[in-house]
Amino acid sequence: MSEVTDPRQVVLVSSREEMDVMGKKKLKDNIITLAWHMPVSFNPNLYAIAIGKTRFSCEIIKKSKVFVVNFMPFSLKEAAVFCGTKSGMHIDKFKEAGLGKEDCRNVDCPRIKEALAYIECKVVDEVDAGDHIIFIGQVLNSEFKKSGKRLLQMGRGFTTSAD
């Protein structure tokens, strides 16, 4: 199906929650790489993301009820690959991927400093979609920080956009 739907913009979704990790409660900031996301309503302003049910970020967002969609530059494709292939349960993806962290204005969640733009969301609905959960978030804050070449998924590789 990717021949039909590609290219798709890649985003990094950040989340935060106190989680039980190996019997201990730990505040976990996490990042997951996604290409399945979209705006779904103007009024109210809603944005949706789809996350695999087995992913650590899915557990965090189910519990915290917030997430941030970070639109990343093409230059950070290696960080995106890292965040999409490693579990954040036992590592700090921000640190390991070399990404900066900023606090959000309207949700208790970090956003990625290097992002070209971001959307802060509060979960208003969850839809079971086979092996994924679609989280529908009410947009509480968004900012376009700067223009730049966007990261796009093309099959198993990447391409980019014009500025």
C-alpha positions in Angstrom: 0.0 0.0 0.0 2.9 2.4 0.5 3.2 3.0 -3.2 -0.2 4.6 -3.0 0.2 6.6 0.2 3.8 7.6 0.2 5.4 10.0 0.8 4.2 10.7 4.3 5.5 13.3 6.7 7.4 11.9 9.6 6.8 13.4 13.1 8.2 12.7 16.5 5.5 12.4 19.2 6.7 13.2 22.7 5.0 12.1 25.9 5.5 12.1 29.7 4.0 10.1 32.6 5.0 8.4 35.8 5.3 4.7 34.8 6.0 1.4 36.5 9.4 0.3 35.1 10.7 -3.0 36.6 8.7 -2.5 39.8 9.7 1.1 40.3 7.8 4.3 39.6 9.7 6.6 37.2 8.8 9.8 35.4 9.4 8.9 31.8 9.7 11.4 28.9 9.5 9.5 25.7 9.5 9.9 21.9 8.0 7.8 19.2 8.5 8.2 15.4 5.2 8.2 13.4 4.0 8.7 9.9 0.4 8.0 10.6 -1.1 11.4 11.8 -3.5 14.0 10.5 -5.8 16.9 11.4 -9.4 15.6 11.8 -11.5 18.7 12.7 -11.4 22.5 12.5 -14.1 23.1 15.2 -13.1 21.9 17.6 -9.5 21.8 16.5 -8.5 18.1 16.7 -5.4 16.2 15.6 -5.1 12.4 15.4 -2.1 10.0 15.8 -2.0 6.2 15.4 0.3 4.2 17.6 0.8 0.5 17.8 -0.7 -1.1 20.8 2.5 -2.8 21.9 4.5 0.5 22.0 5.6 2.1 25.3 4.4 5.5 24.0 0.9 4.0 23.7 0.9 3.1 27.4 2.2 6.5 28.4 -0.4 8.4 26.3 -3.2 6.2 27.5 -2.3 7.1 31.1 -1.3 10.7 30.7 -3.9 11.7 28.2 -1.6 14.2 26.5 0.9 14.2 23.6 2.9 16.6 21.4 3.4 16.2 17.7 6.8 17.6 16.7 7.4 18.3 13.0 11.1 17.6 12.4 13.7 18.8 9.8 15.1 16.4 7.3 18.6 16.9 8.9 17.4 15.0 12.0 16.4 11.8 10.1 18.9 9.7 12.1 17.3 10.8 15.4 13.9 9.9 13.9 15.2 6.4 12.9 16.6 6.0 16.5 13.4 7.0 18.2 11.4 4.7 15.9 13.5 1.6 16.5 14.4 1.7 20.2 12.1 1.4 23.2 12.1 4.3 25.7 11.2 2.0 28.6 14.9 1.7 29.7 16.6 4.5 27.9 16.3 8.3 27.6 15.5 8.8 23.9 16.0 12.6 24.2 19.6 12.1 25.5 20.5 9.1 23.3 19.1 10.8 20.1 20.8 14.1 21.0 17.5 16.1 21.1 16.8 19.1 23.3 13.8 19.2 25.6 11.4 22.2 26.2 8.4 22.3 28.5 5.0 22.8 26.9 2.7 25.7 27.7 -0.6 23.8 28.0 0.2 20.2 28.7 2.6 18.4 31.2 4.8 17.0 28.4 8.1 17.9 26.8 8.4 19.1 23.2 11.5 18.8 21.0 13.6 21.9 20.9 14.8 21.3 17.3 11.3 20.9 15.9 10.2 23.2 13.0 6.7 23.3 14.5 4.7 21.5 17.2 1.1 20.8 18.3 0.2 20.3 22.0 -2.8 18.0 22.4 -5.1 16.7 25.2 -6.6 13.3 24.4 -10.4 13.5 23.9 -11.0 10.1 22.3 -9.3 6.8 21.7 -10.3 4.5 18.8 -9.3 0.9 18.6 -8.1 0.3 15.1 -6.8 -3.3 14.8 -3.2 -3.4 16.0 -3.1 0.4 16.6 -4.9 2.9 18.8 -5.9 6.2 17.2 -5.6 9.0 19.8 -7.6 12.1 18.9 -6.3 15.1 20.7 -7.8 18.6 21.2 -5.2 21.1 20.1 -4.4 23.3 23.1 -1.4 25.1 21.6 0.6 25.1 18.4 3.5 27.0 17.0 5.3 27.2 13.6 8.8 28.0 14.7 10.8 28.1 11.5 10.7 26.8 7.9 12.9 24.0 6.7 13.0 20.9 4.7 10.6 18.4 6.2 11.3 14.7 6.9 9.1 12.4 4.7 8.9 8.6 4.6 9.2 7.0 1.2 8.9 3.2 1.4 11.6 2.0 3.7 13.7 5.2 3.2 13.3 8.9 3.4 13.0 11.9 1.2 12.4 15.6 1.8 10.2 18.5 0.9 11.0 21.9 -0.6 11.4 24.6 2.1 
